[in-house]
Amino acid sequence: MCGIVGVIRPKAGTDPDVRARVLKSARLLRHRGPDWSGVHVQPGAILAHERLAIVDPDSGGQPLLDPTEQVALAANGEIYNHRSLRALHDDYPFRTGSDCEVILPLWIEKGDALVPDLDGMFAFILSDARTGDFLVARDPMGIVPLYWGVDHDGGLWFASEMKAIREHCAQYDVFPPGHLWSSRSGGLKRWYEPSWMNAAVTPDRPVDLNRIRDGLEASVVKRMMTDVPWGVLLSGGLDSSLVAAIASRHAAKRVEDDERSPAWWPRLHTFSVGLVGSPDLAAARKVADTLGTAHHEYTFTVQDGIDALSDVIWHLETYDVTTIRASTPMYLMARKIKAMGVKMVLSGEGSDEVFAGYLYFHKAPNAGELHQETLRKLSMLHLYDCLRANKSMAAWGVEARVPFLDKAFLAEAMTIDPTDKLSSTHPGGPRMEKALLRRAFDTPDNPYMPHDVLWRQKEQFSDGVGYGWIDGLKAHAESSVSDAMLAQAAFRFPYNPPATKEAYLYRSLFTAHFPEEAAAKTVPGGPSVACSTPTAIAWDEAFSKSADPSGRAVAGVHNAAYRG
């Protein structure tokens, strides 16, 4: 995972002062790419890149240039189908083995129309000095972060994190997922518009469990593309356990050559984090023992997490309660992972949104409303779980890849009849969320994991690391924020004022780092809680009675949800 900064059409052109400002901004992103730094200046654009070398560490430095050195590219992410795309351009003189370099011949051939050809997670800035054209694009679901803003002279700034542009831009915002900005098309437009995103249509295609299983397996395998040590984040829950189980079946061979040669790192490494005695640590250990992985278990204390909160918020650039709760253990674990020399991990984000896995989905009144809620959740994922996974890991120079958000897998999983995603439609078995996914991998003759792990109840990640974590955060907030301070929250924070002491604490830490109102507006307003959404409240009035976003805190959802 790299860091990119670009300025397009700066008023000062290629003035050395602008270059110096871009380099200063890029240094703020060096945690994302500690392996090398690069900058390219051409008429009308300056691009900078902080590299985390995952594919082709020897020659894949950026910004990448075409043979004329007139087309420049700064990209963050991975293009999983780069080999097949290269094969279509065998007359192009590639200079590196970088997966991102294939964007250059695609641009020369197709212009803006190249973006749908890419299968991966990405955010990139491309500048063509031959024509004065520019193209900026972000992946379908917003797995890779990107921000943009306008400076006082009308120059457009783009960066992987907002901290790199806030000094230069009075107004800035999140660049939307699945969109591109292009001088040729005349501005911002959506490039990713699959049929399943049409909220007016509820799909009715019968589910095929084999296609679900095969689709996820293909998604995991393509994300094993790497030239550096890697592993899997393993919480012991369904999603991460499935990813680890699939990866373990392919770890012995190198996927970069279609599993024809031995893998460079054939032993799969898995990583888990929690308080001493946490549910996740126990479940992850059981899965790792079954799979035979080299398992690494990290523990932290509540005080360790509290001490890290300010740094976590600086890296995440959010004050969202659920995100900070879950990100802090990931942030602490990422440092341990990097200390081992591991630079890439697979993770299970996205499954709960695709398969209606959050506990409040037990209350969905019908398949149509359930489907609408999964669409809403997916449309916001770049502001929550994708942001958490990316920035928690990137804080220490580790890249997180998320198989459940694969473009082809989404096309399969989001076009089936949502009746199969209802937790109450599986008689003879437990009342269980994501039963469809569990059944797809319930293969007794060739089991992927222990049966009791496959059918383990959902835990919010911040709960699974140990219930004492959330309780400790609440106690810390209670002692740090007075009743009088909370009563004046709307005066101190006119935009999106915090409603609880814990939210007030996080907002205060955020504002200390990012005092501008533009920064506060990059975080969604209102309750971000999985259970406390207007949709969920309409499903069950009990959801409105808890200000706590933890699934276990909502009456009738956690253990009670499994009773008839």
Protein Blocks (a to p, Z undefined) as FASTA:
>chain_A
ZZddddehifklmafklmmmmmmmmmmmmmmmmmbccddddehiacddddddfbhpllmc
ccdddfkopaccddedddfklmmmmmmmmmbccfbfcfklmmmmmmmmnmmmlmmmpgcd
dddddddfknopacddddfkomagcdddddfkopacddfbfklmmmmpmbdcdddehiac
dfklopacdfbdcfklmmkbccfbdcdfklmmmmmmmmmmmmmgccbdcddddehpaklm
mmmmmmmmmmmpcfkloopaccfblbccddddddehiaklmmmmmmmmmnopacdddddd
fklmmmmmmmmmmmnopabfklmmmmmmmmmmmmmmmmnopabdcdfehjlmmnopafkl
mmpmbfklmmmmmmmmmmmmmmmmmmmmmmmmmmnopacddfklgfklmmmmmmccfklm
pmklcghiacdehklmmmmmmcfklcfbdfklmmgccddfklmnopklmmmmmmmmmmmp
cfklmmmmmmmmmgopafbfklmmmmmmmmmmmmcfklmmmpcghjfbfklgfklmmmom
klmmpcbfbfklpghklmmmmgZZ
